Amino acid sequence: MPELALESRVDYLEDALMMLARQAQKTELQIERLAFETKRFQNEMRVFKNEIKEFKAGVLIFQEEMKEFKDEMKEFKDGVVVFQEEMKEFKDEMKEFKDGVVAFQEEMKEFKDEMKEFKDGVVVFQEEMKEFKDEMKEFKDGVVAFQEEMKEFKDEMKEFKDGVVVFQVEMKEFKDEMKEFKDGVVVFQEEMKEFKDEMKEFKDGVVVFQEEMKEFKDEMKEFKEEMRAITKDMNKKWGDLANKLGTVAEDIVAPGIPFVIKRNFELEVDELCVRRRKRLNHRIREYDVIAVAGKYIFVVDVKSTYKSRYIKEFEQAIKDFYLFFPEYKQYKLVPVVASFNLTEEIINIASSKNWLALHMFGDYLEFVNIDRVNIEE
């Protein structure tokens, strides 16, 4: 019996030790987890302290900025008070000016009545001028249309920027302008008095002018008949010239290319092609003149009148050149634009792209921008 009791107590102690070991292991895990959580909390608190520090610094900066803003607003309020006083003075000046204009309006009313009588006398002259305008319209239709020539110029000149200014500055400028305007009205009133006297003389002169215009109409009628004959002759000549311009590359540029290359680069032209045309993958490329000289191949784009829109077309053709003619890859490509009369705009664009510009002077060709182009690049 005592042995069984002892064995039972030993088993109990072993179970208690095992339970105690498991409890210790569990406690150790809990301690490790607590240490990890504590470390993470410390890191979070360190970050939080840094954020609080940055926030305090930001608050100080904000307080300083608000102080500056309050000072600026105080100056602005003072400026507004001055501006209001100036506007009050300006209103008083404008009232005086308005009263002065009333008298001027009455004088102008009398002048309008006089001009109305003169206007009635001009009606007959206007009807005669209407007939003359109709005749001139027919003559104008026979002259080359000016609108097409000016279209490109209008596109180039069509650039404009608007700016906005502060209201107080605008009002100050407006006040200055109105002051000048008031002074100008006085001068204008005196000028209008002189103008009324001049208009009286002008009315007398219109009678003489009407007689001169009658003689001029007769002269213009004879001139129109002469111009019809000249236009007919010029149309024939332009037709002949248009047919000739179709062969500029063959008849003028190509024969002169070897000489202009020899004169400027001391190179002999080994190969010269005109209207070189090739089809590749359903695409067709044609180059007006191709000249091989030394290690270079000169590719020339010829136009009777070279316009800026042709630049992009030629630029694409240059990019495609070696694709269509791989046999020339060993030669350095030199682009050339050629025409009877190249504008300064075209010459500048060509120079900026390191292209040569070929111009016709009298009966020979010359590179007009050779001093601005380096064919070695």
Protein Blocks (a to p, Z undefined) as FASTA:
>chain_A
ZZmmmmmmmmmmmmmmmmmmmmmmmmmmmmmmmmmmmmmmmmmmmmmmmmmmmmmmmmmm
mmmmmmmmmmmmmmmmmmmmmmmmmmmmmmmmmmmmmmmmmmmmmmmmmmmmmmmmmmmm
mmmmmmmmmmmmmmmmmmmmmpccfklmmmmmmmmmmccddddddfklmmmmmmmmmmmm
mmmmmmmmmmmmmmmmmmmmmmmmmmmmmmmmmmmmmmmmmmmmmmmmmmmmmmmmmmmm
mmmmmmmmmmmmmmmmmmmmmmmnopacfbdcehiacdeehiacddfbacdehjbccddd
ddfbacfklmmmmmmmmmmmmmmmmmlmmpccddddddfbdcfklmmmmmmnopacddde
hjaccdfklmmccfkZZ
